[in-house]
Amino acid sequence: TSKGVVAVDPAVIPLGTRMYVPGYGEGFAADTGSAVRGRMIDLWFPSCAEAMAWGRKSVTITLH
């Protein structure tokens, strides 16, 4: 897994969709997470520390 991989609910955002996440950058809907439901997404980070530093945020993403 690498930076840019985003877990989504495929009923809301189809797998394969490219997106821009403010503060994170470009992303690609390539995964589904067991806890990812509805309008929530889960971003990949290379370390737990980076994920914790990002935290939980409400952002407006742009789908391409």
PDB file of N, CA, C and O in Angstrom, chain B, residues numbered from 101:
ATOM      1  N   THR B 101       0.856  -1.180   0.000  1.00  0.00           N
ATOM      2  CA  THR B 101       0.000   0.000   0.000  1.00  0.00           C
ATOM      3  C   THR B 101       0.897   1.237   0.000  1.00  0.00           C
ATOM      4  O   THR B 101       2.005   1.217   0.535  1.00  0.00           O
ATOM      5  N   SER B 102       0.399   2.312  -0.609  1.00  0.00           N
ATOM      6  CA  SER B 102       1.222   3.514  -0.692  1.00  0.00           C
ATOM      7  C   SER B 102       0.373   4.766  -0.567  1.00  0.00           C
ATOM      8  O   SER B 102      -0.857   4.713  -0.611  1.00  0.00           O
ATOM      9  N   LYS B 103       1.060   5.902  -0.409  1.00  0.00           N
ATOM     10  CA  LYS B 103       0.370   7.178  -0.257  1.00  0.00           C
ATOM     11  C   LYS B 103      -0.596   7.369  -1.414  1.00  0.00           C
ATOM     12  O   LYS B 103      -0.280   7.083  -2.568  1.00  0.00           O
ATOM     13  N   GLY B 104      -1.763   7.850  -1.081  1.00  0.00           N
ATOM     14  CA  GLY B 104      -2.785   8.086  -2.089  1.00  0.00           C
ATOM     15  C   GLY B 104      -3.892   7.053  -2.087  1.00  0.00           C
ATOM     16  O   GLY B 104      -4.959   7.285  -2.654  1.00  0.00           O
ATOM     17  N   VAL B 105      -3.649   5.903  -1.449  1.00  0.00           N
ATOM     18  CA  VAL B 105      -4.685   4.884  -1.390  1.00  0.00           C
ATOM     19  C   VAL B 105      -5.726   5.316  -0.359  1.00  0.00           C
ATOM     20  O   VAL B 105      -5.401   5.653   0.779  1.00  0.00           O
ATOM     21  N   VAL B 106      -6.974   5.297  -0.788  1.00  0.00           N
ATOM     22  CA  VAL B 106      -8.077   5.731   0.067  1.00  0.00           C
ATOM     23  C   VAL B 106      -9.100   4.602   0.160  1.00  0.00           C
ATOM     24  O   VAL B 106      -9.500   4.025  -0.851  1.00  0.00           O
ATOM     25  N   ALA B 107      -9.514   4.297   1.385  1.00  0.00           N
ATOM     26  CA  ALA B 107     -10.588   3.321   1.589  1.00  0.00           C
ATOM     27  C   ALA B 107     -11.906   4.086   1.572  1.00  0.00           C
ATOM     28  O   ALA B 107     -12.041   5.139   2.195  1.00  0.00           O
ATOM     29  N   VAL B 108     -12.870   3.532   0.846  1.00  0.00           N
ATOM     30  CA  VAL B 108     -14.167   4.191   0.668  1.00  0.00           C
ATOM     31  C   VAL B 108     -15.291   3.177   0.821  1.00  0.00           C
ATOM     32  O   VAL B 108     -15.060   1.968   0.841  1.00  0.00           O
ATOM     33  N   ASP B 109     -16.507   3.689   0.927  1.00  0.00           N
ATOM     34  CA  ASP B 109     -17.702   2.857   0.832  1.00  0.00           C
ATOM     35  C   ASP B 109     -18.067   2.859  -0.650  1.00  0.00           C
ATOM     36  O   ASP B 109     -18.484   3.894  -1.169  1.00  0.00           O
ATOM     37  N   PRO B 110     -17.923   1.728  -1.348  1.00  0.00           N
ATOM     38  CA  PRO B 110     -18.160   1.719  -2.791  1.00  0.00           C
ATOM     39  C   PRO B 110     -19.607   2.033  -3.189  1.00  0.00           C
ATOM     40  O   PRO B 110     -19.881   2.283  -4.363  1.00  0.00           O
ATOM     41  N   ALA B 111     -20.517   2.023  -2.242  1.00  0.00           N
ATOM     42  CA  ALA B 111     -21.892   2.429  -2.545  1.00  0.00           C
ATOM     43  C   ALA B 111     -21.985   3.943  -2.693  1.00  0.00           C
ATOM     44  O   ALA B 111     -22.941   4.456  -3.275  1.00  0.00           O
ATOM     45  N   VAL B 112     -20.983   4.664  -2.162  1.00  0.00           N
ATOM     46  CA  VAL B 112     -20.960   6.126  -2.209  1.00  0.00           C
ATOM     47  C   VAL B 112     -19.930   6.623  -3.222  1.00  0.00           C
ATOM     48  O   VAL B 112     -20.234   7.487  -4.044  1.00  0.00           O
ATOM     49  N   ILE B 113     -18.719   6.084  -3.165  1.00  0.00           N
ATOM     50  CA  ILE B 113     -17.637   6.449  -4.090  1.00  0.00           C
ATOM     51  C   ILE B 113     -17.157   5.156  -4.745  1.00  0.00           C
ATOM     52  O   ILE B 113     -16.619   4.284  -4.063  1.00  0.00           O
ATOM     53  N   PRO B 114     -17.344   5.021  -6.052  1.00  0.00           N
ATOM     54  CA  PRO B 114     -16.925   3.788  -6.729  1.00  0.00           C
ATOM     55  C   PRO B 114     -15.412   3.558  -6.639  1.00  0.00           C
ATOM     56  O   PRO B 114     -14.625   4.503  -6.712  1.00  0.00           O
ATOM     57  N   LEU B 115     -15.020   2.296  -6.480  1.00  0.00           N
ATOM     58  CA  LEU B 115     -13.600   1.962  -6.504  1.00  0.00           C
ATOM     59  C   LEU B 115     -13.013   2.414  -7.838  1.00  0.00           C
ATOM     60  O   LEU B 115     -13.653   2.296  -8.883  1.00  0.00           O
ATOM     61  N   GLY B 116     -11.804   2.925  -7.788  1.00  0.00           N
ATOM     62  CA  GLY B 116     -11.146   3.427  -8.990  1.00  0.00           C
ATOM     63  C   GLY B 116     -11.280   4.929  -9.161  1.00  0.00           C
ATOM     64  O   GLY B 116     -10.624   5.516 -10.022  1.00  0.00           O
ATOM     65  N   THR B 117     -12.125   5.558  -8.350  1.00  0.00           N
ATOM     66  CA  THR B 117     -12.318   7.010  -8.458  1.00  0.00           C
ATOM     67  C   THR B 117     -11.087   7.746  -7.950  1.00  0.00           C
ATOM     68  O   THR B 117     -10.545   7.428  -6.892  1.00  0.00           O
ATOM     69  N   ARG B 118     -10.662   8.728  -8.718  1.00  0.00           N
ATOM     70  CA  ARG B 118      -9.562   9.595  -8.285  1.00  0.00           C
ATOM     71  C   ARG B 118     -10.165  10.792  -7.579  1.00  0.00           C
ATOM     72  O   ARG B 118     -11.264  11.234  -7.913  1.00  0.00           O
ATOM     73  N   MET B 119      -9.433  11.318  -6.588  1.00  0.00           N
ATOM     74  CA  MET B 119      -9.956  12.430  -5.789  1.00  0.00           C
ATOM     75  C   MET B 119      -8.826  13.297  -5.266  1.00  0.00           C
ATOM     76  O   MET B 119      -7.664  12.892  -5.240  1.00  0.00           O
ATOM     77  N   TYR B 120      -9.197  14.498  -4.851  1.00  0.00           N
ATOM     78  CA  TYR B 120      -8.261  15.396  -4.179  1.00  0.00           C
ATOM     79  C   TYR B 120      -8.769  15.608  -2.762  1.00  0.00           C
ATOM     80  O   TYR B 120      -9.928  15.967  -2.555  1.00  0.00           O
ATOM     81  N   VAL B 121      -7.893  15.383  -1.787  1.00  0.00           N
ATOM     82  CA  VAL B 121      -8.240  15.552  -0.374  1.00  0.00           C
ATOM     83  C   VAL B 121      -7.411  16.723   0.159  1.00  0.00           C
ATOM     84  O   VAL B 121      -6.186  16.623   0.228  1.00  0.00           O
ATOM     85  N   PRO B 122      -8.061  17.839   0.538  1.00  0.00           N
ATOM     86  CA  PRO B 122      -7.318  19.000   1.050  1.00  0.00           C
ATOM     87  C   PRO B 122      -6.416  18.619   2.230  1.00  0.00           C
ATOM     88  O   PRO B 122      -6.854  17.964   3.176  1.00  0.00           O
ATOM     89  N   GLY B 123      -5.164  19.039   2.155  1.00  0.00           N
ATOM     90  CA  GLY B 123      -4.204  18.748   3.206  1.00  0.00           C
ATOM     91  C   GLY B 123      -3.495  17.419   3.054  1.00  0.00           C
ATOM     92  O   GLY B 123      -2.500  17.164   3.732  1.00  0.00           O
ATOM     93  N   TYR B 124      -3.998  16.565   2.169  1.00  0.00           N
ATOM     94  CA  TYR B 124      -3.406  15.243   1.932  1.00  0.00           C
ATOM     95  C   TYR B 124      -2.874  15.138   0.518  1.00  0.00           C
ATOM     96  O   TYR B 124      -1.767  14.646   0.297  1.00  0.00           O
ATOM     97  N   GLY B 125      -3.662  15.600  -0.439  1.00  0.00           N
ATOM     98  CA  GLY B 125      -3.254  15.550  -1.837  1.00  0.00           C
ATOM     99  C   GLY B 125      -4.139  14.629  -2.655  1.00  0.00           C
ATOM    100  O   GLY B 125      -5.295  14.384  -2.313  1.00  0.00           O
ATOM    101  N   GLU B 126      -3.577  14.127  -3.737  1.00  0.00           N
ATOM    102  CA  GLU B 126      -4.322  13.264  -4.639  1.00  0.00           C
ATOM    103  C   GLU B 126      -4.510  11.884  -4.014  1.00  0.00           C
ATOM    104  O   GLU B 126      -3.627  11.359  -3.334  1.00  0.00           O
ATOM    105  N   GLY B 127      -5.684  11.318  -4.265  1.00  0.00           N
ATOM    106  CA  GLY B 127      -5.976   9.995  -3.750  1.00  0.00           C
ATOM    107  C   GLY B 127      -6.683   9.155  -4.786  1.00  0.00           C
ATOM    108  O   GLY B 127      -7.147   9.660  -5.809  1.00  0.00           O
ATOM    109  N   PHE B 128      -6.762   7.852  -4.505  1.00  0.00           N
ATOM    110  CA  PHE B 128      -7.335   6.876  -5.417  1.00  0.00           C
ATOM    111  C   PHE B 128      -8.149   5.881  -4.592  1.00  0.00           C
ATOM    112  O   PHE B 128      -7.605   5.217  -3.710  1.00  0.00           O
ATOM    113  N   ALA B 129      -9.434   5.775  -4.870  1.00  0.00           N
ATOM    114  CA  ALA B 129     -10.305   4.851  -4.139  1.00  0.00           C
ATOM    115  C   ALA B 129      -9.950   3.425  -4.535  1.00  0.00           C
ATOM    116  O   ALA B 129     -10.376   2.936  -5.581  1.00  0.00           O
ATOM    117  N   ALA B 130      -9.164   2.761  -3.689  1.00  0.00           N
ATOM    118  CA  ALA B 130      -8.659   1.444  -4.038  1.00  0.00           C
ATOM    119  C   ALA B 130      -8.881   0.404  -2.950  1.00  0.00           C
ATOM    120  O   ALA B 130      -8.375  -0.713  -3.049  1.00  0.00           O
ATOM    121  N   ASP B 131      -9.625   0.756  -1.924  1.00  0.00           N
ATOM    122  CA  ASP B 131      -9.781  -0.159  -0.802  1.00  0.00           C
ATOM    123  C   ASP B 131     -11.140   0.083  -0.156  1.00  0.00           C
ATOM    124  O   ASP B 131     -11.731   1.153  -0.303  1.00  0.00           O
ATOM    125  N   THR B 132     -11.621  -0.924   0.557  1.00  0.00           N
ATOM    126  CA  THR B 132     -12.807  -0.750   1.383  1.00  0.00           C
ATOM    127  C   THR B 132     -12.385  -1.138   2.792  1.00  0.00           C
ATOM    128  O   THR B 132     -11.644  -2.103   2.978  1.00  0.00           O
ATOM    129  N   GLY B 133     -12.844  -0.407   3.759  1.00  0.00           N
ATOM    130  CA  GLY B 133     -12.508  -0.729   5.137  1.00  0.00           C
ATOM    131  C   GLY B 133     -13.756  -1.206   5.855  1.00  0.00           C
ATOM    132  O   GLY B 133     -14.862  -0.759   5.552  1.00  0.00           O
ATOM    133  N   SER B 134     -13.583  -2.106   6.800  1.00  0.00           N
ATOM    134  CA  SER B 134     -14.745  -2.643   7.507  1.00  0.00           C
ATOM    135  C   SER B 134     -15.495  -1.557   8.275  1.00  0.00           C
ATOM    136  O   SER B 134     -16.699  -1.679   8.502  1.00  0.00           O
ATOM    137  N   ALA B 135     -14.789  -0.494   8.676  1.00  0.00           N
ATOM    138  CA  ALA B 135     -15.429   0.595   9.427  1.00  0.00           C
ATOM    139  C   ALA B 135     -15.771   1.791   8.546  1.00  0.00           C
ATOM    140  O   ALA B 135     -16.313   2.782   9.036  1.00  0.00           O
ATOM    141  N   VAL B 136     -15.463   1.711   7.252  1.00  0.00           N
ATOM    142  CA  VAL B 136     -15.719   2.832   6.346  1.00  0.00           C
ATOM    143  C   VAL B 136     -17.137   2.689   5.793  1.00  0.00           C
ATOM    144  O   VAL B 136     -17.422   1.804   4.987  1.00  0.00           O
ATOM    145  N   ARG B 137     -18.010   3.576   6.246  1.00  0.00           N
ATOM    146  CA  ARG B 137     -19.409   3.524   5.840  1.00  0.00           C
ATOM    147  C   ARG B 137     -19.883   4.916   5.449  1.00  0.00           C
ATOM    148  O   ARG B 137     -19.489   5.908   6.061  1.00  0.00           O
ATOM    149  N   GLY B 138     -20.728   4.984   4.433  1.00  0.00           N
ATOM    150  CA  GLY B 138     -21.317   6.260   4.034  1.00  0.00           C
ATOM    151  C   GLY B 138     -20.282   7.221   3.484  1.00  0.00           C
ATOM    152  O   GLY B 138     -19.454   6.848   2.653  1.00  0.00           O
ATOM    153  N   ARG B 139     -20.332   8.460   3.953  1.00  0.00           N
ATOM    154  CA  ARG B 139     -19.483   9.514   3.405  1.00  0.00           C
ATOM    155  C   ARG B 139     -18.128   9.611   4.088  1.00  0.00           C
ATOM    156  O   ARG B 139     -17.439  10.620   3.940  1.00  0.00           O
ATOM    157  N   MET B 140     -17.733   8.592   4.826  1.00  0.00           N
ATOM    158  CA  MET B 140     -16.433   8.559   5.487  1.00  0.00           C
ATOM    159  C   MET B 140     -15.399   7.945   4.539  1.00  0.00           C
ATOM    160  O   MET B 140     -15.718   7.042   3.766  1.00  0.00           O
ATOM    161  N   ILE B 141     -14.161   8.439   4.604  1.00  0.00           N
ATOM    162  CA  ILE B 141     -13.052   7.822   3.877  1.00  0.00           C
ATOM    163  C   ILE B 141     -11.934   7.556   4.871  1.00  0.00           C
ATOM    164  O   ILE B 141     -11.918   8.129   5.961  1.00  0.00           O
ATOM    165  N   ASP B 142     -11.013   6.701   4.504  1.00  0.00           N
ATOM    166  CA  ASP B 142      -9.863   6.371   5.345  1.00  0.00           C
ATOM    167  C   ASP B 142      -8.617   6.510   4.487  1.00  0.00           C
ATOM    168  O   ASP B 142      -8.481   5.842   3.462  1.00  0.00           O
ATOM    169  N   LEU B 143      -7.704   7.385   4.912  1.00  0.00           N
ATOM    170  CA  LEU B 143      -6.492   7.668   4.151  1.00  0.00           C
ATOM    171  C   LEU B 143      -5.340   6.792   4.613  1.00  0.00           C
ATOM    172  O   LEU B 143      -5.237   6.464   5.795  1.00  0.00           O
ATOM    173  N   TRP B 144      -4.473   6.411   3.678  1.00  0.00           N
ATOM    174  CA  TRP B 144      -3.300   5.616   4.019  1.00  0.00           C
ATOM    175  C   TRP B 144      -2.152   6.541   4.407  1.00  0.00           C
ATOM    176  O   TRP B 144      -1.900   7.546   3.741  1.00  0.00           O
ATOM    177  N   PHE B 145      -1.462   6.196   5.484  1.00  0.00           N
ATOM    178  CA  PHE B 145      -0.250   6.887   5.913  1.00  0.00           C
ATOM    179  C   PHE B 145       0.823   5.839   6.156  1.00  0.00           C
ATOM    180  O   PHE B 145       0.509   4.713   6.541  1.00  0.00           O
ATOM    181  N   PRO B 146       2.101   6.198   5.935  1.00  0.00           N
ATOM    182  CA  PRO B 146       3.171   5.211   6.089  1.00  0.00           C
ATOM    183  C   PRO B 146       3.446   4.808   7.536  1.00  0.00           C
ATOM    184  O   PRO B 146       4.101   3.793   7.775  1.00  0.00           O
ATOM    185  N   SER B 147       2.962   5.580   8.500  1.00  0.00           N
ATOM    186  CA  SER B 147       3.188   5.213   9.894  1.00  0.00           C
ATOM    187  C   SER B 147       1.979   5.580  10.742  1.00  0.00           C
ATOM    188  O   SER B 147       1.180   6.446  10.386  1.00  0.00           O
ATOM    189  N   CYS B 148       1.873   4.906  11.855  1.00  0.00           N
ATOM    190  CA  CYS B 148       0.787   5.188  12.795  1.00  0.00           C
ATOM    191  C   CYS B 148       0.918   6.622  13.316  1.00  0.00           C
ATOM    192  O   CYS B 148      -0.087   7.307  13.509  1.00  0.00           O
ATOM    193  N   ALA B 149       2.157   7.075  13.544  1.00  0.00           N
ATOM    194  CA  ALA B 149       2.374   8.428  14.048  1.00  0.00           C
ATOM    195  C   ALA B 149       1.832   9.479  13.085  1.00  0.00           C
ATOM    196  O   ALA B 149       1.235  10.467  13.513  1.00  0.00           O
ATOM    197  N   GLU B 150       2.038   9.267  11.774  1.00  0.00           N
ATOM    198  CA  GLU B 150       1.530  10.219  10.780  1.00  0.00           C
ATOM    199  C   GLU B 150       0.001  10.190  10.736  1.00  0.00           C
ATOM    200  O   GLU B 150      -0.636  11.234  10.593  1.00  0.00           O
ATOM    201  N   ALA B 151      -0.578   9.010  10.857  1.00  0.00           N
ATOM    202  CA  ALA B 151      -2.040   8.894  10.871  1.00  0.00           C
ATOM    203  C   ALA B 151      -2.605   9.597  12.103  1.00  0.00           C
ATOM    204  O   ALA B 151      -3.611  10.300  12.012  1.00  0.00           O
ATOM    205  N   MET B 152      -1.968   9.411  13.236  1.00  0.00           N
ATOM    206  CA  MET B 152      -2.423  10.060  14.462  1.00  0.00           C
ATOM    207  C   MET B 152      -2.266  11.579  14.371  1.00  0.00           C
ATOM    208  O   MET B 152      -3.108  12.321  14.876  1.00  0.00           O
ATOM    209  N   ALA B 153      -1.197  12.042  13.731  1.00  0.00           N
ATOM    210  CA  ALA B 153      -0.985  13.485  13.561  1.00  0.00           C
ATOM    211  C   ALA B 153      -2.076  14.085  12.671  1.00  0.00           C
ATOM    212  O   ALA B 153      -2.524  15.207  12.908  1.00  0.00           O
ATOM    213  N   TRP B 154      -2.502  13.342  11.648  1.00  0.00           N
ATOM    214  CA  TRP B 154      -3.590  13.808  10.774  1.00  0.00           C
ATOM    215  C   TRP B 154      -4.886  13.856  11.570  1.00  0.00           C
ATOM    216  O   TRP B 154      -5.637  14.829  11.504  1.00  0.00           O
ATOM    217  N   GLY B 155      -5.137  12.778  12.330  1.00  0.00           N
ATOM    218  CA  GLY B 155      -6.341  12.704  13.154  1.00  0.00           C
ATOM    219  C   GLY B 155      -7.593  12.431  12.344  1.00  0.00           C
ATOM    220  O   GLY B 155      -7.548  11.848  11.261  1.00  0.00           O
ATOM    221  N   ARG B 156      -8.699  12.866  12.896  1.00  0.00           N
ATOM    222  CA  ARG B 156      -9.998  12.709  12.247  1.00  0.00           C
ATOM    223  C   ARG B 156     -10.477  14.104  11.878  1.00  0.00           C
ATOM    224  O   ARG B 156     -10.572  14.982  12.735  1.00  0.00           O
ATOM    225  N   LYS B 157     -10.777  14.305  10.605  1.00  0.00           N
ATOM    226  CA  LYS B 157     -11.145  15.635  10.111  1.00  0.00           C
ATOM    227  C   LYS B 157     -12.378  15.561   9.229  1.00  0.00           C
ATOM    228  O   LYS B 157     -12.688  14.528   8.635  1.00  0.00           O
ATOM    229  N   SER B 158     -13.067  16.684   9.163  1.00  0.00           N
ATOM    230  CA  SER B 158     -14.122  16.842   8.164  1.00  0.00           C
ATOM    231  C   SER B 158     -13.549  17.711   7.062  1.00  0.00           C
ATOM    232  O   SER B 158     -13.167  18.857   7.300  1.00  0.00           O
ATOM    233  N   VAL B 159     -13.490  17.169   5.860  1.00  0.00           N
ATOM    234  CA  VAL B 159     -12.971  17.914   4.708  1.00  0.00           C
ATOM    235  C   VAL B 159     -13.928  17.719   3.538  1.00  0.00           C
ATOM    236  O   VAL B 159     -14.718  16.776   3.517  1.00  0.00           O
ATOM    237  N   THR B 160     -13.847  18.611   2.580  1.00  0.00           N
ATOM    238  CA  THR B 160     -14.625  18.484   1.356  1.00  0.00           C
ATOM    239  C   THR B 160     -13.673  18.000   0.276  1.00  0.00           C
ATOM    240  O   THR B 160     -12.750  18.714  -0.115  1.00  0.00           O
ATOM    241  N   ILE B 161     -13.903  16.771  -0.209  1.00  0.00           N
ATOM    242  CA  ILE B 161     -13.023  16.218  -1.244  1.00  0.00           C
ATOM    243  C   ILE B 161     -13.586  16.561  -2.614  1.00  0.00           C
ATOM    244  O   ILE B 161     -14.775  16.838  -2.766  1.00  0.00           O
ATOM    245  N   THR B 162     -12.707  16.536  -3.605  1.00  0.00           N
ATOM    246  CA  THR B 162     -13.097  16.763  -4.998  1.00  0.00           C
ATOM    247  C   THR B 162     -12.873  15.474  -5.757  1.00  0.00           C
ATOM    248  O   THR B 162     -11.757  14.956  -5.796  1.00  0.00           O
ATOM    249  N   LEU B 163     -13.936  14.948  -6.364  1.00  0.00           N
ATOM    250  CA  LEU B 163     -13.811  13.726  -7.153  1.00  0.00           C
ATOM    251  C   LEU B 163     -13.490  14.075  -8.592  1.00  0.00           C
ATOM    252  O   LEU B 163     -14.035  15.035  -9.136  1.00  0.00           O
ATOM    253  N   HIS B 164     -12.602  13.296  -9.220  1.00  0.00           N
ATOM    254  CA  HIS B 164     -12.219  13.520 -10.616  1.00  0.00           C
ATOM    255  C   HIS B 164     -12.889  12.492 -11.494  1.00  0.00           C
ATOM    256  O   HIS B 164     -12.700  12.501 -12.710  1.00  0.00           O
TER     257      HIS B 164
END
